[in-house]
Every structure is written in C-alpha cells, then in structure tokens.
Amino acid sequence: AWLAEAGDGAGRSRGLAMLEEAAEDKECGEAMSILGQAHARGLYGLMPSDTEAVRWFAQGAEAGLSEAQFKLGAMYEHARGVPRDMFMAAEWYSEAAEQGHADAAF
C-alpha cells in the first residue's frame, strides 16, 4: 500500500528498487509476493508480465510465504506465465492451505 501512495516518478522508483533489493537478497518473501502481484497486474508503472510474476511468486513460495504459494498455484491453474499444470496448482494450493491460507483451503 505504501508503494501505491509513493506517487509517480522518483518516489515510486525508489520504492520498487527497495522491494527488488529485499526480494533479490532473499530477505523478504513478502516483497517477492508484492513484486509478483505488481508484474501480474502491471502495477506501479510496470508492464504486465506473467513470466516475471511467476518468477517472483515462485521465489516467495519457495521461501514459505503462503500468499505467494497460493498465487503460484493460480498461475499454474490458469496457465499464466507457465503451461497449465493442475498437479502443480494443487501442490502449491495445498502448501498454502497447510499454512492457513483461507482461499487455498478447498
């Protein structure tokens, strides 16, 4: 939310750079998930890219973040940035559900 309020230009660029730095240093699974969502939806001035979204969601999922696991499952289910793979979708949904992600508990 704070990034959305950062305005345009330099403030937003610095915010994105901070997120990317935290995510690339494997320090913050939440940053990975936020970047995945930003790429999936084309937020914060980024061009939409399902491939980049999958990359960030996968890193967040591997780091154990349930939201990233859920989003990665959805990418596999809906063939966004990866070939449709219902087995992988179920695996990631299951991982997220085990951590208490309400939307993944089906």
C-alpha positions as CSV (number, residue, x, y, z in Angstrom):
1,A,0.0,0.0,0.0
2,W,2.8,2.4,0.8
3,L,4.2,2.0,-2.7
4,A,0.9,2.9,-4.2
5,E,1.0,6.1,-2.2
6,A,4.5,7.0,-3.1
7,G,3.3,9.0,-6.1
8,D,4.9,9.0,-9.5
9,G,8.5,9.2,-10.6
10,A,11.4,9.1,-8.2
11,G,9.4,8.1,-5.1
12,R,7.8,5.1,-6.8
13,S,11.1,4.1,-8.5
14,R,12.9,4.2,-5.1
15,G,10.1,2.1,-3.6
16,L,10.3,-0.5,-6.4
17,A,14.1,-0.6,-6.0
18,M,13.8,-1.2,-2.3
19,L,11.3,-4.1,-2.9
20,E,13.5,-5.6,-5.6
21,E,16.6,-5.4,-3.3
22,A,14.8,-7.0,-0.4
23,A,13.4,-9.8,-2.7
24,E,16.7,-10.4,-4.5
25,D,18.6,-10.7,-1.3
26,K,16.1,-13.4,-0.2
27,E,15.4,-11.4,2.9
28,C,11.7,-10.8,2.4
29,G,9.2,-13.3,1.0
30,E,6.5,-10.6,1.2
31,A,8.5,-8.4,-1.1
32,M,8.7,-11.3,-3.6
33,S,4.9,-11.7,-3.4
34,I,4.2,-8.0,-3.9
35,L,6.5,-7.9,-6.9
36,G,4.8,-10.9,-8.3
37,Q,1.4,-9.2,-8.0
38,A,2.8,-6.0,-9.4
39,H,4.1,-7.8,-12.5
40,A,0.9,-9.9,-12.9
41,R,-1.3,-6.8,-12.8
42,G,1.0,-4.2,-14.2
43,L,1.0,-2.1,-11.0
44,Y,3.3,0.8,-10.0
45,G,4.2,1.6,-13.6
46,L,5.4,-1.9,-14.5
47,M,4.4,-3.5,-17.7
48,P,2.3,-6.7,-17.1
49,S,4.4,-9.8,-17.3
50,D,3.1,-13.2,-16.3
51,T,6.6,-14.6,-16.7
52,E,8.0,-12.1,-14.2
53,A,5.1,-12.7,-11.9
54,V,5.7,-16.4,-11.9
55,R,9.4,-15.8,-11.2
56,W,8.6,-13.7,-8.1
57,F,5.8,-15.9,-6.9
58,A,8.0,-19.0,-7.2
59,Q,10.7,-17.4,-5.1
60,G,8.2,-16.3,-2.5
61,A,6.6,-19.7,-2.5
62,E,9.9,-21.5,-2.0
63,A,10.6,-19.1,0.9
64,G,7.5,-20.4,2.5
65,L,5.1,-17.4,2.1
66,S,1.5,-18.8,1.8
67,E,0.2,-15.9,-0.3
68,A,3.0,-16.5,-2.9
69,Q,2.2,-20.2,-2.8
70,F,-1.5,-19.5,-3.4
71,K,-0.7,-17.1,-6.3
72,L,1.7,-19.5,-7.9
73,G,-0.9,-22.2,-7.7
74,A,-3.3,-19.9,-9.5
75,M,-0.8,-19.1,-12.2
76,Y,-0.4,-22.9,-12.9
77,E,-4.2,-23.4,-12.8
78,H,-4.9,-20.6,-15.3
79,A,-1.8,-21.1,-17.5
80,R,-0.4,-17.6,-16.8
81,G,3.3,-17.5,-17.5
82,V,3.6,-21.3,-17.2
83,P,1.9,-24.2,-19.0
84,R,-1.3,-25.3,-17.4
85,D,-0.5,-27.9,-14.8
86,M,-3.3,-28.9,-12.4
87,F,-0.9,-31.1,-10.4
88,M,1.4,-28.2,-9.7
89,A,-1.5,-26.0,-9.0
90,A,-2.8,-28.4,-6.4
91,E,0.6,-28.8,-4.9
92,W,1.0,-25.1,-4.3
93,Y,-2.6,-24.6,-3.1
94,S,-2.0,-27.5,-0.7
95,E,1.2,-25.8,0.6
96,A,-0.7,-22.6,1.1
97,A,-3.6,-24.3,2.8
98,E,-1.3,-26.1,5.3
99,Q,-0.1,-22.7,6.4
100,G,-3.7,-21.5,7.0
101,H,-4.3,-19.5,3.7
102,A,-8.1,-19.3,3.8
103,D,-8.6,-19.1,0.0
104,A,-6.4,-22.2,-0.6
105,A,-8.4,-24.4,1.8
106,F,-10.7,-26.1,-0.6
